[in-house]
Amino acid sequence: MNVVGISNELSGLINGSNIRVQLSVPQLVEKVLNRKEGILTSTGAIRATTGKYTGRSPKDKFIVEEESVKDKIAWGPVNQPISKESFTKLYNKVLKYLQDKDEVFVFNGFAGADKKYRLPIQVINEYAWHNLFAHQLFIRPTEADLAEHESEFTILSAPTFKADPEIDGTNSETFIIISFEQRVVLIGGTEYAGEMKKSIFSIMNYLLPENGILSMHCSANVGREGDVALFFGLSGTGKTTLSADNNRRLIGDDEHGWSANGVFNIEGGCYAKCINLSKEREPQIFEAIRFGSVLENVVVDDDTRVANYDDGSLTENTRAAYPIQAIENIVDPSIAGHPNAIVFLTADAFGVLPPIARLTKEQAMYHFLSGYTSKLAGTERGITSPQATFSTCFGSPFLPLAATKYAEMLGEKIAEHNAKVFLVNTGWTGGEYGIGSRMKLAYTRAMVQAALEGELTNVETAKDEIFGLEIPLHVPGVPDDVLQPVKVWTDKEAYYTKANELAAQFRDNFKKFSNIPSEIEEKGGPTVK
C-alpha cells in the first residue's frame, strides 16, 4: 500500500495497512463513534473524556539535549533535558506499539497562517478523536498544499503507551518529548489533547525568534479601521472571551507571531475553556460548538446528550476545540497588520489591581516578564486561599528560550510601532476573593473598547500609589469609583494590606531575572513600602 503523507522513516516502521491519512471530518466522526472513543452531543459535537489527565503534565515534558540546541535552550524545571539515547529507545518503542494497532490516523497541515513563515507538520495519532482535534486546531491544507506538503515536524501520539521511568528515563508513565534535530514530538501516557497543541507552540516559540519573529501566547483581533489588538493572559483571565467581539474580527484566540509585516495566527482553530459557558455571555463560542467540534471532559446528559457546561465534576478545565471558521466574524486568512493596542489580562483574586491602567514601556516590560494572575481557592487540591501565580511572558511553560529574549523583542516592537499597552484586571473588586465580587464582564468590555478606540490615550488619570499605574478617571459605561480599587473597598486598611502583600510578591518574583536593565524594575514595578 502506498502510504501518502508518511515520511520514509515512519512508513518503513509503521505497518502501512493500518494507516488512515487525511480523513475528512465526517469520516473521523464516524471512526470516533464506531471505536467508542467518544459520544455525539445534541449539537453534533464529539465529547471525549481523558481519564486521570485532564490538563497538561508539565513535569513530564522534555527537550532532547542535542548538540545544535543545548546552548540555546533555557534549561530548568520548564525545559527538562533528556538524553538522545533515552529518546531514541522510547521513539522506537512507540513506533512498534503503533505498528501493532488496527488503525493509526494521520493529519498533514501547517502551523502559521503566514505562508512565508508557516511550518509544515504531520500528526500521527492512536486515537481518531485526537486526529479530529488536530484537524480542527491546526491549519488545514488545500488540495494544492497537500500535493506539495513535506512535513518538517511530526507529532507521534500514543496515549495508551505508558513509559517505565526506571528504564525510559522519564519522571512517570507520561512523556512529552521534543527533538529539534529529529523534528519529532513524542507523546505517550496521557489522553489530554492539549499536549499536541502546546508542543507545536513550544516548537514555534523556538523557531520563530530564531528568524526575528516574536512568538506570543495571546489572542488577536482587528477593528473596522484595520486597527489590531493583542490580548495576553493566562487561563481564566478572559483572553478568548474578550477577543471574540462582535464589533471586531478575530485573527486568533491563543497563539500568534509578530513579524516585520504584522501579526499572524499560528493555529487554524480555537481551544476555548468552556466551564460555565453560556449563550448569553459568550455567544460566538457557544454557537461554534457544533458538528466536527470536540468537547473535552464536558459532562453530557445521558439521555438528551445536552452538554452541561456548569458541571465541573470531571475537571474545571473543560475545553472546546473548533476550527476558527466556526466563528462568523474572522479574518481569513488569519493575518493582519501591526498592533495598535496591547492588553495584558490578569484575574487578580486579591482585588487590588485596577480594572484598567495605561502602561509605560518600562511597565509593559515589567508586567510582561511577570505574567501575573491568581489561582483560586478550591480549583486545586490544597489551595485554600488565593495564590499569586507568575507565568513569564504569560506563557512560561511553552518558552524554550530565555524569557528576556521574548521581552526584549516585545519592547522593540512596542517602540517601533508605538503600540499602546494596557493592564486589565478581570478579577475581583471591592475586596479579595470571597469578600468582593468578580468584575462585571460588561464593565471590562466597555473599558477594553475605550482603550482600543483610543478614548483613553489623553484622558485624565490618577496614579496608583503602590503599583505606579496610571488609572483613567472616567471610562464610558463604567462607574467612576469602580476604576479605583481603594474606593470600592469598605475596609481601606485591609485594601492597603493586601495591595502591599501583592506588591511584595511581584518584587520577590522579579528577583529571578538577571541581566535586566535596572530601569525596567525601577520604573515598571511597584513601589517599595
Residue, then its C-alpha position, 0 to 999 in steps of 0.5 A: m500500500n502506498v502510504v501518502g503523507i508518511s515520511n520514509e522513516l515512519s512508513g518503513l516502521i509503521n505497518g502501512s495497512n493500518i494507516r488512515v491519512q487525511l480523513s475528512v471530518p465526517q469520516l473521523v466522526e464516524k471512526v470516533l463513534n464506531r471505536k467508542e472513543g467518544i459520544l455525539t452531543s445534541t449539537g453534533a459535537i464529539r465529547a471525549t473524556t481523558g481519564k486521570y489527565t485532564g490538563r497538561s503534565p508539565k513535569d513530564k515534558f522534555i527537550v532532547e539535549e542535542e548538540s545544535v540546541k543545548d546552548k540555546i535552550a533555557w534549561g530548568p524545571v520548564n525545559q527538562p533535558i533528556s538524553k538522545e539515547s533515552f529518546t531514541k529507545l522510547y521513539n522506537k518503542v512507540l513506533k512498534y506499539l503503533q505498528d501493532k494497532d488496527e488503525v493509526f490516523v494521520f493529519n498533514g497541515f501547517a502551523g502559521a497562517d503566514k505562508k512565508y513563515r508557516l511550518p509544515i507538520q504531520v500528526i500521527n495519532e492512536y486515537a481518531w478523536h485526537n486526529l479530529f482535534a488536530h484537524q480542527l486546531f491546526i491549519r488545514p491544507t488545500e488540495a494544492d498544499l497537500a500535493e506539495h506538503e513535506s512535513e518538517f515536524t511530526i507529532l507521534s501520539a500514543p496515549t495508551f503507551k505508558a513509559d517505565p521511568e526506571i528504564d525510559g528515563t522519564n519522571s512517570e508513565t507520561f512523556i512529552i518529548i521534543s527533538f529539534e534535530q529529529r523534528v519529532v514530538l513524542i507523546g505517550g501516557t496521557e489522553y489530554a489533547g492539549e499536549m499536541k497543541k502546546s508542543i507545536f507552540s513550544i516548537m514555534n516559540y523556538l523557531l520563530p525568534e530564531n528568524g526575528i519573529l516574536s512568538m506570543h501566547c495571546s489572542a488577536n483581533v482587528g477593528r473596522e479601521g484595520d486597527v489590531a489588538l493583542f490580548f495576553g493572559l493566562s487561563g481564566t483571565g478572559k483572553t478568548t472571551l474578550s477577543a471574540d467581539n462582535n464589533r471586531r474580527l478575530i485573527g486568533d484566540d491563543e497563539h500568534g507571531w509578530s513579524a516585520n509585516g504584522v501579526f499572524n495566527i499560528e493555529g487554524g482553530c480555537y481551544a476555548k475553556c468552556i466551564n460555565l459557558s453560556k449563550e448569553r455571555e459568550p455567544q460566538i463560542f457557544e454557537a461554534i460548538r457544533f458538528g466536527s467540534v470536540l468537547e473535552n471532559v464536558v459532562v453530557d446528559d445521558d439521555t438528551r446528550v445536552a452538554n452541561y457546561d456548569d458541571g465541573s465534576l470531571t475537571e474545571n478545565t473543560r475545553a472546546a476545540y473548533p476550527i476558527q471558521a466556526i466563528e462568523n466574524i474572522v479574518d481569513p486568512s488569519i493575518a493582519g497588520h501591526p498592533n495598535a493596542i496591547v492588553f495584558l489580562t490578569a484575574d487578580a483574586f486579591g482585588v487590588l489591581p485596577p480594572i484598567a491602567r495605561l502602561t509605560k514601556e518600562q511597565a509593559m516590560y515589567h508586567f510582561l516578564s511577570g505574567y501575573t494572575s491568581k489561582l483560586a481557592g478550591t480549583e486545586r487540591g490544597i489551595t485554600s486561599p488565593q495564590a499569586t501565580f507568575s507565568t513569564c511572558f504569560g506563557s512560561p511553560f511553552l518558552p524554550l528560550a530565555a524569557t528576556k529574549y521574548a521581552e526584549m523583542l516585545g519592547e522593540k516592537i512596542a517602540e517601533h510601532n508605538a503600540k499602546v499597552f494596557l493592564v486589565n484586571t478581570g478579577w475581583t473588586g471591592g475586596e479579595y476573593g470571597i469578600g468582593s465580587r468578580m468584575k462585571l464582564a460588561y464593565t471590562r468590555a466597555m473599558v477594553q473598547a475605550a482603550l482600543e478606540g483610543e478614548l483613553t490615550n489623553v484622558e485624565t488619570a490618577k496614579d496608583e500609589i503602590f503599583g505606579l499605574e496610571i488609572p483613567l478617571h472616567v471610562p464610558g459605561v463604567p462607574d467612576d469609583v469602580l476604576q479605583p480599587v481603594k474606593v470600592w473597598t469598605d475596609k481601606e486598611a485591609y485594601y492597603t494590606k493586601a495591595n502591599e502583600l501583592a506588591a511584595q510578591f511581584r518584587d520577590n518574583f522579579k528577583k529571578f531575572s538577571n541581566i535586566p536593565s535596572e530601569i525596567e524594575e525601577k520604573g515598571g514595578p511597584t513601589v517599595k513600602 
